[in-house]
């Protein structure tokens, strides 16, 4: 699982935040680096994510703009491994765009 190598300020491939679906795997740029995360909600301009800081225990929730989010293909043992019940409940919801305004 490798994080993006570019900083959010230098990204040129930024999609609208509305393209992020709840339960989707993402990288989120927080605390000076790309951290693995899961989308909670998205609007046209921002994404609410649950993420963990690599090397630390627990998770955090934050809202970021689209430049600070990138797709994540590989699994994360904490976020994707059934360790976090709140995220398991989120993943059980059908993925649709009805939440986007």
N, CA and C atoms as a LAMMPS dump frame, in Angstrom:
ITEM: TIMESTEP
0
ITEM: NUMBER OF ATOMS
303
ITEM: BOX BOUNDS ff ff ff
-5.0000000000000000e+02 5.0000000000000000e+02
-5.0000000000000000e+02 5.0000000000000000e+02
-5.0000000000000000e+02 5.0000000000000000e+02
ITEM: ATOMS id mol type element x y z
1 1 1 N 0.857 -1.17 0
2 1 2 C 0 0 0
3 1 3 C 0.898 1.227 0
4 2 1 N 1.01 1.906 -1.126
5 2 2 C 1.872 3.082 -1.162
6 2 3 C 1.043 4.346 -1.333
7 3 1 N 1.379 5.317 -0.533
8 3 2 C 0.669 6.601 -0.542
9 3 3 C 1.103 7.429 -1.74
10 4 1 N 0.293 8.416 -2.127
11 4 2 C 0.704 9.315 -3.211
12 4 3 C 2.027 9.996 -2.87
13 5 1 N 2.821 10.272 -3.884
14 5 2 C 4.128 10.892 -3.674
15 5 3 C 4.078 12.413 -3.787
16 6 1 N 2.983 12.96 -4.231
17 6 2 C 2.863 14.4 -4.464
18 6 3 C 2.093 15.06 -3.313
19 7 1 N 2.441 16.302 -3.008
20 7 2 C 1.718 17.032 -1.966
21 7 3 C 0.384 17.541 -2.538
22 8 1 N -0.59 17.79 -1.69
23 8 2 C -1.893 18.259 -2.175
24 8 3 C -1.802 19.551 -2.994
25 9 1 N -0.875 20.424 -2.644
26 9 2 C -0.739 21.694 -3.357
27 9 3 C -0.247 21.507 -4.782
28 10 1 N 0.437 20.401 -5.066
29 10 2 C 0.999 20.155 -6.396
30 10 3 C 0.163 19.204 -7.243
31 11 1 N -0.944 18.728 -6.726
32 11 2 C -1.769 17.766 -7.467
33 11 3 C -2.479 18.436 -8.63
34 12 1 N -2.527 17.753 -9.739
35 12 2 C -3.21 18.259 -10.923
36 12 3 C -4.383 17.364 -11.316
37 13 1 N -4.515 16.206 -10.651
38 13 2 C -5.536 15.228 -11.001
39 13 3 C -6.68 15.184 -9.988
40 14 1 N -7.082 16.332 -9.479
41 14 2 C -8.08 16.385 -8.417
42 14 3 C -9.492 16.303 -9.002
43 15 1 N -10.237 15.288 -8.565
44 15 2 C -11.644 15.166 -8.927
45 15 3 C -12.486 15.917 -7.914
46 16 1 N -13.744 16.123 -8.259
47 16 2 C -14.66 16.746 -7.3
48 16 3 C -14.845 15.826 -6.1
49 17 1 N -15.035 16.411 -4.949
50 17 2 C -15.247 15.635 -3.73
51 17 3 C -16.505 14.778 -3.837
52 18 1 N -17.473 15.206 -4.637
53 18 2 C -18.725 14.471 -4.77
54 18 3 C -18.515 13.076 -5.36
55 19 1 N -17.369 12.837 -5.99
56 19 2 C -17.077 11.524 -6.546
57 19 3 C -16.728 10.49 -5.495
58 20 1 N -16.522 10.903 -4.261
59 20 2 C -16.199 9.98 -3.173
60 20 3 C -17.488 9.399 -2.599
61 21 1 N -17.554 8.092 -2.515
62 21 2 C -18.742 7.438 -1.968
63 21 3 C -18.475 6.939 -0.553
64 22 1 N -19.481 6.988 0.325
65 22 2 C -19.308 6.48 1.685
66 22 3 C -18.785 5.046 1.678
67 23 1 N -17.804 4.805 2.532
68 23 2 C -17.187 3.493 2.623
69 23 3 C -16.004 3.312 1.69
70 24 1 N -15.768 4.296 0.804
71 24 2 C -14.662 4.197 -0.146
72 24 3 C -13.311 4.361 0.526
73 25 1 N -12.324 3.609 0.031
74 25 2 C -10.951 3.695 0.538
75 25 3 C -10.25 4.899 -0.074
76 26 1 N -9.624 5.707 0.772
77 26 2 C -8.903 6.888 0.298
78 26 3 C -7.621 7.087 1.092
79 27 1 N -6.754 7.898 0.533
80 27 2 C -5.637 8.485 1.259
81 27 3 C -6.084 9.892 1.612
82 28 1 N -5.761 10.356 2.802
83 28 2 C -6.085 11.719 3.222
84 28 3 C -4.805 12.376 3.726
85 29 1 N -4.546 13.608 3.259
86 29 2 C -3.319 14.304 3.651
87 29 3 C -3.581 15.057 4.948
88 30 1 N -3.05 14.527 6.032
89 30 2 C -3.179 15.14 7.354
90 30 3 C -1.875 14.92 8.104
91 31 1 N -1.548 15.822 9.013
92 31 2 C -0.388 15.701 9.899
93 31 3 C 0.912 15.494 9.122
94 32 1 N 1.046 16.212 7.997
95 32 2 C 2.286 16.208 7.235
96 32 3 C 2.508 15.034 6.308
97 33 1 N 1.49 14.206 6.109
98 33 2 C 1.655 13.065 5.205
99 33 3 C 0.33 12.44 4.819
100 34 1 N 0.384 11.485 3.903
101 34 2 C -0.806 10.775 3.432
102 34 3 C -1.128 9.644 4.402
103 35 1 N -2.345 9.646 4.925
104 35 2 C -2.796 8.644 5.883
105 35 3 C -3.938 7.827 5.258
106 36 1 N -4.054 6.532 5.562
107 36 2 C -5.157 5.743 5.03
108 36 3 C -6.469 6.152 5.683
109 37 1 N -7.521 6.207 4.884
110 37 2 C -8.815 6.617 5.414
111 37 3 C -9.979 5.957 4.701
112 38 1 N -11.166 6.188 5.247
113 38 2 C -12.432 5.707 4.71
114 38 3 C -13.375 6.901 4.625
115 39 1 N -14.077 7.044 3.503
116 39 2 C -15.027 8.142 3.324
117 39 3 C -16.258 7.905 4.185
118 40 1 N -16.654 8.914 4.942
119 40 2 C -17.896 8.874 5.717
120 40 3 C -19.011 9.545 4.92
121 41 1 N -18.736 10.755 4.419
122 41 2 C -19.704 11.534 3.655
123 41 3 C -18.943 12.422 2.685
124 42 1 N -19.65 12.898 1.656
125 42 2 C -19.019 13.833 0.714
126 42 3 C -20.059 14.799 0.189
127 43 1 N -19.611 16.004 -0.099
128 43 2 C -20.445 16.999 -0.758
129 43 3 C -19.703 17.396 -2.026
130 44 1 N -20.155 18.429 -2.689
131 44 2 C -19.472 18.871 -3.888
132 44 3 C -18.093 19.442 -3.624
133 45 1 N -17.837 19.883 -2.408
134 45 2 C -16.574 20.557 -2.094
135 45 3 C -15.702 19.882 -1.054
136 46 1 N -16.284 19.033 -0.224
137 46 2 C -15.512 18.471 0.885
138 46 3 C -15.868 17.009 1.135
139 47 1 N -14.943 16.344 1.83
140 47 2 C -15.112 14.934 2.17
141 47 3 C -14.858 14.771 3.666
142 48 1 N -15.779 14.069 4.347
143 48 2 C -15.559 13.726 5.747
144 48 3 C -14.977 12.318 5.761
145 49 1 N -13.826 12.164 6.404
146 49 2 C -13.133 10.874 6.414
147 49 3 C -12.786 10.444 7.837
148 50 1 N -12.787 9.148 8.034
149 50 2 C -12.192 8.556 9.224
150 50 3 C -10.839 8.04 8.767
151 51 1 N -9.792 8.395 9.487
152 51 2 C -8.45 7.988 9.076
153 51 3 C -7.632 7.649 10.305
154 52 1 N -6.527 6.982 10.055
155 52 2 C -5.585 6.71 11.139
156 52 3 C -4.236 7.289 10.749
157 53 1 N -3.487 7.719 11.721
158 53 2 C -2.137 8.199 11.481
159 53 3 C -1.231 6.978 11.539
160 54 1 N -0.499 6.734 10.463
161 54 2 C 0.373 5.567 10.379
162 54 3 C 1.332 5.552 11.564
163 55 1 N 1.405 4.413 12.234
164 55 2 C 2.292 4.265 13.38
165 55 3 C 1.642 4.616 14.706
166 56 1 N 0.381 5.042 14.702
167 56 2 C -0.314 5.381 15.934
168 56 3 C -1.563 4.53 16.071
169 57 1 N -2.083 4.433 17.279
170 57 2 C -3.301 3.678 17.526
171 57 3 C -4.505 4.59 17.403
172 58 1 N -5.65 4.007 17.093
173 58 2 C -6.893 4.748 17.047
174 58 3 C -7.129 5.411 15.705
175 59 1 N -8.231 6.112 15.625
176 59 2 C -8.586 6.793 14.382
177 59 3 C -9.083 8.198 14.688
178 60 1 N -9.188 8.997 13.651
179 60 2 C -9.645 10.378 13.761
180 60 3 C -10.644 10.642 12.645
181 61 1 N -11.463 11.653 12.83
182 61 2 C -12.428 12.062 11.811
183 61 3 C -12.158 13.516 11.482
184 62 1 N -12.151 13.835 10.198
185 62 2 C -11.888 15.209 9.779
186 62 3 C -12.604 15.46 8.455
187 63 1 N -12.791 16.709 8.136
188 63 2 C -13.367 17.108 6.857
189 63 3 C -12.304 17.857 6.077
190 64 1 N -12.077 17.432 4.835
191 64 2 C -11.035 18.021 3.994
192 64 3 C -11.595 18.313 2.61
193 65 1 N -10.922 19.189 1.883
194 65 2 C -11.315 19.451 0.501
195 65 3 C -10.744 18.372 -0.408
196 66 1 N -11.225 18.332 -1.637
197 66 2 C -10.879 17.259 -2.575
198 66 3 C -9.379 17.132 -2.839
199 67 1 N -8.639 18.221 -2.806
200 67 2 C -7.19 18.149 -3.067
201 67 3 C -6.457 17.314 -2.029
202 68 1 N -7.052 17.156 -0.845
203 68 2 C -6.408 16.433 0.242
204 68 3 C -6.863 14.98 0.337
205 69 1 N -7.55 14.491 -0.704
206 69 2 C -8.027 13.114 -0.741
207 69 3 C -7.607 12.488 -2.068
208 70 1 N -7.135 11.245 -2.012
209 70 2 C -6.753 10.503 -3.219
210 70 3 C -7.247 9.068 -3.073
211 71 1 N -7.554 8.39 -4.173
212 71 2 C -8.023 7.004 -4.09
213 71 3 C -6.956 6.092 -3.471
214 72 1 N -7.423 5.113 -2.716
215 72 2 C -6.531 4.121 -2.093
216 72 3 C -7.003 2.736 -2.516
217 73 1 N -6.136 1.984 -3.154
218 73 2 C -6.515 0.656 -3.639
219 73 3 C -6.231 -0.436 -2.607
220 74 1 N -5.096 -0.362 -1.958
221 74 2 C -4.693 -1.412 -1.025
222 74 3 C -5.42 -1.343 0.297
223 75 1 N -5.553 -2.494 0.97
224 75 2 C -6.231 -2.517 2.265
225 75 3 C -5.349 -1.98 3.399
226 76 1 N -5.995 -1.527 4.439
227 76 2 C -5.324 -1.105 5.665
228 76 3 C -5.832 -2.04 6.763
229 77 1 N -4.937 -2.654 7.512
230 77 2 C -5.341 -3.672 8.486
231 77 3 C -6.288 -3.138 9.558
232 78 1 N -6.151 -1.884 9.955
233 78 2 C -7.041 -1.326 10.975
234 78 3 C -8.368 -0.896 10.363
235 79 1 N -8.318 -0.085 9.338
236 79 2 C -9.541 0.463 8.762
237 79 3 C -10.354 -0.56 7.97
238 80 1 N -9.683 -1.446 7.274
239 80 2 C -10.374 -2.392 6.396
240 80 3 C -10.447 -3.797 6.973
241 81 1 N -9.898 -4.003 8.145
242 81 2 C -9.806 -5.353 8.685
243 81 3 C -10.854 -5.712 9.721
244 82 1 N -11.902 -4.918 9.86
245 82 2 C -12.947 -5.252 10.812
246 82 3 C -12.644 -4.869 12.247
247 83 1 N -11.601 -4.08 12.465
248 83 2 C -11.218 -3.68 13.824
249 83 3 C -12.096 -2.542 14.34
250 84 1 N -12.614 -1.74 13.427
251 84 2 C -13.38 -0.55 13.8
252 84 3 C -14.869 -0.777 13.503
253 85 1 N -15.701 -1.073 14.509
254 85 2 C -17.114 -1.378 14.28
255 85 3 C -17.885 -0.264 13.571
256 86 1 N -17.564 0.986 13.844
257 86 2 C -18.264 2.095 13.199
258 86 3 C -18.062 2.058 11.693
259 87 1 N -16.858 1.727 11.26
260 87 2 C -16.578 1.645 9.836
261 87 3 C -17.249 0.431 9.211
262 88 1 N -17.356 -0.668 9.952
263 88 2 C -18.064 -1.844 9.437
264 88 3 C -19.529 -1.508 9.174
265 89 1 N -20.141 -0.734 10.063
266 89 2 C -21.532 -0.321 9.88
267 89 3 C -21.66 0.572 8.651
268 90 1 N -20.715 1.467 8.461
269 90 2 C -20.726 2.353 7.301
270 90 3 C -20.598 1.543 6.011
271 91 1 N -19.717 0.558 5.987
272 91 2 C -19.526 -0.261 4.791
273 91 3 C -20.753 -1.092 4.459
274 92 1 N -21.577 -1.396 5.459
275 92 2 C -22.772 -2.212 5.239
276 92 3 C -23.87 -1.423 4.527
277 93 1 N -23.787 -0.095 4.525
278 93 2 C -24.778 0.731 3.838
279 93 3 C -24.56 0.644 2.341
280 94 1 N -25.648 0.702 1.562
281 94 2 C -25.48 0.68 0.102
282 94 3 C -24.741 1.924 -0.371
283 95 1 N -23.823 1.749 -1.299
284 95 2 C -23.042 2.875 -1.836
285 95 3 C -23.824 3.51 -2.97
286 96 1 N -24.382 4.679 -2.697
287 96 2 C -25.058 5.428 -3.761
288 96 3 C -24.741 6.903 -3.578
289 97 1 N -25.157 7.695 -4.506
290 97 2 C -24.84 9.127 -4.475
291 97 3 C -26.01 9.959 -3.962
292 98 1 N -27 9.35 -3.31
293 98 2 C -28.161 10.12 -2.865
294 98 3 C -27.817 11.121 -1.773
295 99 1 N -26.679 10.955 -1.11
296 99 2 C -26.27 11.877 -0.051
297 99 3 C -25.652 13.16 -0.613
298 100 1 N -25.309 13.185 -1.878
299 100 2 C -24.621 14.32 -2.486
300 100 3 C -25.636 15.381 -2.867
301 101 1 N -25.351 16.598 -2.493
302 101 2 C -26.261 17.707 -2.816
303 101 3 C -25.619 18.615 -3.821
